[in-house]
Amino acid sequence: MVDVLVVTAAEGNTPSRNTLEVLGAARRLADPTGGAVTTAVLGAPVEGLFSALVAGGADEVLWVEHPPLADAAPEAAVAALTHVVPHVGAAVVLLADDSTAREVAPRLAYRLQAGLVTEVTAVRAEGDRVVFARPAYGGRCAAELVATRFPVVGTVKLRSLEPVSERSGRPGAERRLAVSVEPSLIQTTVIERVTDEVRGVKLENARVVVSGGRGLKGPEPFRQLQELAQMLRGAVGATRAATDAGWVPVSWQVGQTGKTVSPDLYIAVGISGAIQHLAGMSGAKTIVAINSDPDAPIFKAAHLGVVADFKAVLPPFTAKVKALIES
Ligand SMILES: Cc1cc2nc3c(=O)[nH]c(=O)nc-3n(C[C@H](O)[C@H](O)[C@H](O)COP(=O)(O)OP(=O)(O)OC[C@H]3O[C@@H](n4cnc5c(N)ncnc54)[C@H](O)[C@@H]3O)c2cc1C
């Protein structure tokens, strides 16, 4: 029996896609072993969220209340979870592999003297062992890590696992748990929250992503990518070279240290195909690459390649798409 604890934050009355994916991973472990899935929500109860989490796969929702948790200081989350994990008695603790989890998960594992597996792409129970898959060598191969000692902490790589289909009508339990966190442990002060304004489709949810790299040679051509993405009801992404150059916001970065996307169509324009970029987009169903260098590594990952200067290809391609949409 593998009991799983899913950790999430109280943000609005519907769970994020990321939380639903982690719940999906948790059910894959709990269901075959007869285990239970508890979701610890760091924050006060939010109306509507309980039933949405139960529909998403939770058997029980634990509201973990402590004022500093509202500020999302990682130290507060670590201190609170250090109490919560033994309280729940879960064998496996799962978080979405986002920037918060990257701060919280290693510290939590250390406090619990537990193992840590990051970027989990698949998970299964095998007898009294839990097997995690994760990318190794920058995504060149998959490694399997076997946990034989519990608890173990895992962060689930976003867009790697599907949420479970909605389990509406199932009963669930909810409890409140007050924790006390020693104030001196909290070293982080949240000064300001900046919300990244997203117009149109969110990059990580987009079915079509049009991405640009250093080959675009400046911010201006990204307007052409935006025009094309808008027509295809998609979003624009970028390589780290483009975000580091300040051509586009950092939130557009796709890759190992950026966002992971798994669209139906990924159009890579002026992108060489570095392993760190591929790590964030190789799950796309169809990859189209436009690059002037026939030896660019992106062509090994692409299903369709165009060896050309993007300036010669993009305008007629965009015009053709426009004509098709209007016809
Ligand atoms: C720890 C670490 C983490 C990283 N994380 C990420 C990450 O998350 N995401 C990421 O993207 N990178 C990441 N990188 C950087 C990565 O290694 C590459 O440097 C980066 O992806 C290269 O970006 P690029 O393809 O835009 O640029 P380049 O490699 O310079 O490629 C530009 C391409 O454009 C082509 N080109 C030039 N002119 C034209 C033209 N006119 N028309 C068509 N094609 C043209 C060239 O042939 C070339 O292939 C990371 C690196 C490290 C070390």
The ligand as an SDF file (V2000), in Angstrom:
LIG
                    3D

 53 58  0  0  0  0  0  0  0  0999 V2000
   22.5070   24.7750  -17.3310 C   0  0  0  0  0  0  0  0  0  0  0  0
   21.9590   25.2740  -18.6270 C   0  0  0  0  0  0  0  0  0  0  0  0
   20.6020   25.3970  -18.7660 C   0  0  0  0  0  0  0  0  0  0  0  0
   20.0520   25.8510  -19.9670 C   0  0  0  0  0  0  0  0  0  0  0  0
   18.7040   25.9510  -20.0890 N   0  0  0  0  0  0  0  0  0  0  0  0
   18.1860   26.2940  -21.2860 C   0  0  0  0  0  0  0  0  0  0  0  0
   16.7680   26.3230  -21.4890 C   0  0  0  0  0  0  0  0  0  0  0  0
   15.9740   26.0820  -20.5700 O   0  0  0  0  0  0  0  0  0  0  0  0
   16.3130   26.6480  -22.7210 N   0  0  0  0  0  0  0  0  0  0  0  0
   17.1430   26.9450  -23.7690 C   0  0  0  0  0  0  0  0  0  0  0  0
   16.6410   27.2250  -24.8590 O   0  0  0  0  0  0  0  0  0  0  0  0
   18.4700   26.9400  -23.5850 N   0  0  0  0  0  0  0  0  0  0  0  0
   19.0120   26.6370  -22.3900 C   0  0  0  0  0  0  0  0  0  0  0  0
   20.3620   26.6560  -22.2370 N   0  0  0  0  0  0  0  0  0  0  0  0
   21.1960   27.2130  -23.3300 C   0  0  0  0  0  0  0  0  0  0  0  0
   21.4420   26.2150  -24.4410 C   0  0  0  0  0  0  0  0  0  0  0  0
   22.6100   25.4450  -24.1200 O   0  0  0  0  0  0  0  0  0  0  0  0
   21.7150   26.9390  -25.7760 C   0  0  0  0  0  0  0  0  0  0  0  0
   22.7860   27.8460  -25.6170 O   0  0  0  0  0  0  0  0  0  0  0  0
   20.5120   27.7060  -26.3130 C   0  0  0  0  0  0  0  0  0  0  0  0
   19.3600   26.8880  -26.3190 O   0  0  0  0  0  0  0  0  0  0  0  0
   20.8110   28.1570  -27.7300 C   0  0  0  0  0  0  0  0  0  0  0  0
   19.7780   28.9640  -28.1930 O   0  0  0  0  0  0  0  0  0  0  0  0
   19.5190   29.1720  -29.7340 P   0  0  0  0  0  0  0  0  0  0  0  0
   19.2130   27.8690  -30.3790 O   0  0  0  0  0  0  0  0  0  0  0  0
   18.5450   30.2680  -29.8480 O   0  0  0  0  0  0  0  0  0  0  0  0
   20.9130   29.7700  -30.2410 O   0  0  0  0  0  0  0  0  0  0  0  0
   22.0610   29.1440  -31.1290 P   0  0  0  0  0  0  0  0  0  0  0  0
   22.5460   27.8710  -30.5770 O   0  0  0  0  0  0  0  0  0  0  0  0
   23.0440   30.2280  -31.3350 O   0  0  0  0  0  0  0  0  0  0  0  0
   21.3350   28.7960  -32.5120 O   0  0  0  0  0  0  0  0  0  0  0  0
   20.8560   29.7430  -33.4130 C   0  0  0  0  0  0  0  0  0  0  0  0
   20.4410   28.9950  -34.6660 C   0  0  0  0  0  0  0  0  0  0  0  0
   19.8480   29.9010  -35.5790 O   0  0  0  0  0  0  0  0  0  0  0  0
   20.2170   29.5200  -36.8910 C   0  0  0  0  0  0  0  0  0  0  0  0
   20.1100   30.6990  -37.7300 N   0  0  0  0  0  0  0  0  0  0  0  0
   20.9260   31.7710  -37.7960 C   0  0  0  0  0  0  0  0  0  0  0  0
   20.4500   32.6640  -38.6850 N   0  0  0  0  0  0  0  0  0  0  0  0
   19.3200   32.1430  -39.2110 C   0  0  0  0  0  0  0  0  0  0  0  0
   18.3590   32.5860  -40.1590 C   0  0  0  0  0  0  0  0  0  0  0  0
   18.5000   33.7880  -40.7510 N   0  0  0  0  0  0  0  0  0  0  0  0
   17.3220   31.7950  -40.4620 N   0  0  0  0  0  0  0  0  0  0  0  0
   17.1690   30.5690  -39.8810 C   0  0  0  0  0  0  0  0  0  0  0  0
   18.0440   30.1010  -38.9470 N   0  0  0  0  0  0  0  0  0  0  0  0
   19.0850   30.8760  -38.6120 C   0  0  0  0  0  0  0  0  0  0  0  0
   21.6320   29.0100  -36.7470 C   0  0  0  0  0  0  0  0  0  0  0  0
   21.9590   28.1350  -37.8180 O   0  0  0  0  0  0  0  0  0  0  0  0
   21.5920   28.3160  -35.3950 C   0  0  0  0  0  0  0  0  0  0  0  0
   21.3260   26.9370  -35.5560 O   0  0  0  0  0  0  0  0  0  0  0  0
   20.9250   26.2100  -21.0440 C   0  0  0  0  0  0  0  0  0  0  0  0
   22.2920   26.0790  -20.8770 C   0  0  0  0  0  0  0  0  0  0  0  0
   22.8040   25.6110  -19.6960 C   0  0  0  0  0  0  0  0  0  0  0  0
   24.2970   25.4680  -19.5580 C   0  0  0  0  0  0  0  0  0  0  0  0
  1  2  1  0
  2  3  1  0
  2 52  2  0
  3  4  2  0
  4  5  1  0
  4 50  1  0
  5  6  2  0
  6  7  1  0
  6 13  1  0
  7  8  2  0
  7  9  1  0
  9 10  1  0
 10 11  2  0
 10 12  1  0
 12 13  2  0
 13 14  1  0
 14 15  1  0
 14 50  1  0
 15 16  1  0
 16 17  1  0
 16 18  1  0
 18 19  1  0
 18 20  1  0
 20 21  1  0
 20 22  1  0
 22 23  1  0
 23 24  1  0
 24 25  2  0
 24 26  1  0
 24 27  1  0
 27 28  1  0
 28 29  2  0
 28 30  1  0
 28 31  1  0
 31 32  1  0
 32 33  1  0
 33 34  1  0
 33 48  1  0
 34 35  1  0
 35 36  1  0
 35 46  1  0
 36 37  1  0
 36 45  1  0
 37 38  2  0
 38 39  1  0
 39 40  1  0
 39 45  2  0
 40 41  1  0
 40 42  2  0
 42 43  1  0
 43 44  2  0
 44 45  1  0
 46 47  1  0
 46 48  1  0
 48 49  1  0
 50 51  2  0
 51 52  1  0
 52 53  1  0
M  END
$$$$
